[in-house]
């Protein structure tokens, strides 16, 4: 639509999308006053007693956002994120065991994409609850949780465009009773899971059995322990905040990370010269074996370029991130929009803006991140919308990047991976940008030289 009608396109009765990253600072401001639209209310879970469950990600209310975000923001800073590294290693160990056990000997073709998703979910389970969900152990969607999240996103996607219909169907007692009766409200399954995990943890914490002191294994405390402690130590924080925070981890922080891992692996595999270049960089960096440390890989230039390019190419959330134009209206890209208009950019579109990213913006080319100076790289980073922008930018992005920068070097250094049929890789954008069918074969590489950890 943007190719046909220009950089600002009216895509609904009251909704406008933009394609040029120049509009980002105007729409996604650092201050309050440009709130999220009703799009986000459709992503809130509903309970007949409490009404809509506001989470940091989907609340439209600036004050509520501040109340929810301020207490936990320090957990997500770049300085604090490495405290979660030990837990990621724990899950990498499990992935290694399963890959070696199942797929090496007979060169079996397997769904690497699905295993990356299992990995991302088991990492978030471990970071949040100190427990893997068991996806890697079983090689299956245990308890149907992955399917439930897919259903949640897929059923929400059309409703994000018609918020009143969401209200009529799901956000009232009658609609809710119907959904419960027929088991079609996917968010309930996730809420149920989160509720059980919280009760379990509160139980072990109150009778002194919670072993998650965070130091015995050299690992930081899990998120849930930290959330409960924060809530207990601050009377201003409502008790339901723990559920809201935990729900955000599960919904916002698992599939999204898995999706970026898949994008990066897929493109490395279909552009083998970039894979070779990355392999060379990793080999000459003398990394710890078998799990490189975050401090060793965090600033490797080509790895970083590949991760940024993955973030650019396939944003896991891919509809315009809608905001409501405040009183007085606003002008973006020379178009005046009156107050009350919903306006947003889709990261898929904005991240491919040729003026910003180059004529070959449709293609995978990590080199674009390295060809000019640091300032230019920063400018490109700020021109992407994958994590959103401004005051509502993704809180967990440093956690996600840590996971990705741990996983990719581990896979590439330890395995020779071949994609089987790139044509089988399929995409479906239902608000969440799903991928299916990354089939591969792997072999173990001869043991890489490096530091044994
Ligand atoms: C690495 C992959 C990830 C991607 C691509 C991603 C993407 C996003 C996007 C697009 C937004 C909101 C933008 C908007 O609506 O304007 C967001 C917000 C958020 N994300 Fe992430 N996310 C990722 C990982 C995570 C992780 C690992 C966590 C938690 C552990 C997390 C927690 C959150 C939270 C709490 C918010 C709400 C922030 C706010 O409104 O202030 N995300 N994320």
Boltz pocket constraint, residues with backbone or C-beta under 6 A from the ligand:
constraints:
  - pocket:
      binder: B
      contacts: [[A, 56], [A, 57], [A, 58], [A, 69], [A, 248], [A, 249], [A, 252], [A, 253], [A, 254], [A, 256], [A, 257], [A, 260], [A, 315], [A, 316], [A, 317], [A, 321], [A, 385], [A, 386], [A, 387], [A, 388], [A, 389], [A, 391], [A, 392], [A, 393], [A, 394], [A, 395], [A, 396], [A, 397], [A, 399], [A, 400], [A, 401]]
      max_distance: 6.0
